[in-house]
Amino acid sequence: MDGNGRWAAARGLPRPAGHRAGVETVGRIVEAAPEAGIGILTLFAFSSDNWRRPPAEVEALMRLMAVYLTKEMPRCVERGIRLEVIGRRDRLAPSLCRSISRVEQATAAGSNLWLRIAIDYSGRDAILAAARGAIVAAARGAAELSLDSLGSALGPPVDLLIRTGGERRLSDFLLWESAYAELVFSRTMWPDFSAHDLAAAVREFRGRERRFGAVPPVPSRLREAWLD
């Protein structure tokens, strides 16, 4: 969800105004995702590196997240959306952690869409934590250290990764899960990203040939043809 600050600056607005506009976009995209055939949607709201931003901006972002979770909880329940927050929680305010726990518990039965929001998230940190857990489990004989065990600890594999705002990098997002993801880079800033843009990205994804390292199947040779 990149481009909020630049979107605001281009309009002569303070950066928090761009983040508020970005929250409105979240609502539109979450509503459009099931119609686009998406079952799991992960949004990168705040990276572990974002703590380097000015304290006032960080504080505004955290307030927005708390407001969003409180506001969207009944809507998620009504629409059958399971909401989960991934990332570290030890650096978040206790009040925000409580809001996260409430919305996760209230929406746990949702089956129409699994919405994952990454807050204080780092893909490298997530891989490290999963590896440590897998090593401990293997040492106890509870599980084998393997690609599957790490993958299970990290989360579902990513099919399509969309980066808005014109940047062309992963920025430490879902690194393991995106090993075979199809990448779509959009120049549209996140506040302007629409359901139409989402549908276009999904169409592009569906038009790609995914080989996962294998050779594409060769059509069987036509042995005989008749024209009447």
C-alpha positions in Angstrom: 0.0 0.0 0.0 2.6 2.5 -1.1 2.3 6.1 -2.1 0.2 7.7 0.7 2.7 10.3 1.6 3.5 11.3 -1.9 -0.2 11.4 -2.8 -0.7 13.9 0.0 2.4 16.0 -0.9 1.3 16.3 -4.5 -1.9 17.9 -3.2 -0.2 20.2 -0.7 -1.5 18.1 2.2 0.3 16.8 5.3 1.4 13.1 5.1 -1.3 11.9 7.6 -3.9 13.0 5.2 -2.5 10.6 2.7 -2.7 7.8 5.2 -6.3 8.6 6.0 -7.1 8.4 2.3 -5.3 5.1 2.2 -7.5 3.7 4.9 -10.5 4.5 2.7 -8.9 2.6 -0.2 -8.5 -0.4 2.1 -12.2 -0.6 2.6 -12.8 -0.5 -1.2 -10.3 -3.2 -2.0 -11.4 -5.5 0.8 -14.9 -5.2 -0.5 -13.8 -5.9 -4.1 -11.4 -8.8 -3.3 -13.9 -11.6 -3.1 -15.6 -10.5 -6.3 -12.2 -10.7 -8.0 -11.8 -14.3 -6.9 -9.3 -13.5 -4.1 -9.6 -15.7 -1.0 -6.6 -14.4 1.0 -5.6 -10.7 1.0 -2.5 -9.4 2.8 -2.0 -5.7 3.2 1.4 -4.2 4.2 0.3 -1.4 6.6 3.5 -0.7 8.6 6.9 -2.3 8.2 9.5 -2.7 10.9 11.6 -0.1 9.1 8.8 2.4 9.3 9.7 3.1 12.9 12.4 5.4 11.4 9.7 7.9 10.3 9.0 11.0 12.2 7.4 10.2 15.6 4.3 12.3 14.8 3.7 10.4 11.6 4.2 7.0 13.4 1.7 8.1 16.1 -0.9 9.1 13.5 -0.5 5.8 11.7 -1.0 3.9 14.9 -4.1 5.8 15.8 -5.5 5.2 12.3 -4.9 1.4 12.7 -6.7 1.4 16.0 -9.7 3.3 14.6 -9.8 1.1 11.5 -9.9 -2.1 13.6 -12.6 -0.8 15.8 -14.7 0.5 13.0 -14.3 -2.5 10.7 -14.9 -5.3 13.2 -18.7 -5.4 12.9 -18.4 -5.1 9.1 -16.0 -8.0 8.9 -18.3 -10.1 11.1 -21.2 -9.3 8.8 -19.4 -10.0 5.6 -17.7 -13.2 6.8 -14.2 -11.7 6.7 -11.6 -13.2 9.0 -9.1 -10.5 10.0 -5.6 -11.4 11.3 -2.7 -9.1 12.1 0.8 -10.4 11.3 4.1 -9.0 12.6 5.6 -8.1 16.0 3.3 -6.9 18.8 5.8 -6.3 21.5 6.5 -2.8 20.2 2.8 -1.8 19.8 0.8 0.1 22.3 -1.1 -2.2 24.7 -4.4 -0.6 23.6 -3.7 -1.4 20.0 -2.8 -5.0 20.9 -6.1 -5.3 22.7 -7.9 -4.0 19.7 -6.1 -6.6 17.5 -7.0 -9.5 19.8 -10.7 -8.4 19.9 -11.1 -8.2 16.2 -9.2 -11.5 15.6 -11.4 -13.3 18.0 -14.6 -11.7 16.7 -13.9 -12.6 13.1 -12.2 -16.0 13.5 -15.2 -17.8 11.9 -15.1 -15.7 8.7 -14.9 -17.7 5.5 -15.5 -15.3 2.6 -12.1 -13.6 2.8 -9.0 -14.0 5.0 -7.7 -10.5 5.5 -4.2 -10.3 6.9 -2.8 -6.9 7.9 1.0 -6.6 8.4 1.9 -4.3 11.2 5.5 -3.9 12.5 6.3 -6.6 9.9 9.6 -7.7 8.4 9.9 -10.7 6.1 13.4 -11.4 7.2 12.4 -11.3 10.9 9.5 -13.6 10.1 11.8 -16.1 8.4 14.3 -16.0 11.3 11.5 -16.5 13.9 10.1 -19.4 12.0 13.5 -21.0 11.6 14.2 -20.7 15.3 10.9 -22.3 16.1 11.4 -25.1 13.7 14.9 -25.8 15.0 13.6 -26.0 18.6 10.8 -28.3 17.5 13.2 -30.5 15.6 15.5 -30.7 18.6 12.6 -31.9 20.8 11.7 -34.5 18.2 8.3 -32.8 17.7 8.8 -32.0 14.0 11.4 -32.2 11.3 13.2 -29.2 10.1 12.1 -28.8 6.5 10.9 -26.4 3.8 7.3 -27.5 4.6 7.7 -26.9 8.4 9.1 -23.4 7.7 6.4 -22.7 5.2 3.6 -23.7 7.6 5.0 -21.4 10.3 5.2 -18.5 7.9 1.8 -18.5 6.2 0.2 -19.3 2.8 2.2 -18.9 -0.4 1.6 -15.7 -2.4 0.2 -16.1 -5.9 0.0 -12.4 -6.9 2.0 -9.5 -5.3 0.9 -6.0 -6.3 3.1 -3.0 -5.5 1.5 0.4 -5.9 3.1 3.8 -6.0 5.6 3.1 -8.9 8.3 1.4 -6.8 9.7 -1.9 -8.1 11.0 -3.7 -5.0 9.6 -6.1 -2.4 10.7 -4.0 0.6 11.0 -7.0 3.0 7.4 -8.1 2.4 6.5 -11.8 2.5 9.9 -12.8 1.1 9.6 -16.6 1.7 5.9 -16.7 0.7 6.5 -14.8 -2.5 9.1 -17.3 -3.9 6.9 -18.0 -6.9 4.6 -15.0 -6.8 3.7 -13.2 -9.9 4.6 -9.5 -9.5 2.6 -6.6 -10.7 3.9 -3.0 -10.3 1.4 -0.2 -10.5 2.3 3.5 -10.9 -1.0 4.3 -9.2 -0.6 5.7 -5.6 -2.4 3.6 -3.0 -5.1 6.2 -2.2 -6.2 6.2 -5.9 -6.0 2.4 -6.3 -9.4 1.1 -7.2 -11.4 -2.1 -7.6 -10.9 -1.6 -11.4 -7.1 -1.6 -10.8 -7.3 -4.7 -8.7 -9.4 -6.5 -11.3 -6.9 -5.5 -14.0 -4.0 -6.9 -11.9 -5.9 -10.2 -11.4 -6.6 -10.4 -15.2 -2.9 -9.9 -15.9 -2.0 -12.6 -13.4 -4.5 -15.1 -14.9 -3.0 -14.4 -18.4 0.5 -15.4 -17.3 2.0 -18.9 -17.6 3.2 -20.2 -14.2 5.8 -23.0 -14.6 7.3 -23.1 -11.1 10.7 -23.9 -12.6 9.4 -26.7 -14.9 9.2 -26.8 -18.7 5.8 -25.9 -20.1 3.9 -28.8 -21.4 4.3 -29.5 -25.1 1.1 -30.0 -27.0 0.8 -33.5 -28.4 1.7 -33.8 -32.1 -1.2 -33.8 -34.5 -0.8 -37.2 -36.3 -3.5 -36.7 -38.9 -5.8 -34.0 -40.0 -8.8 -34.0 -42.4 -10.3 -31.1 -44.2 -13.7 -31.6 -45.7 
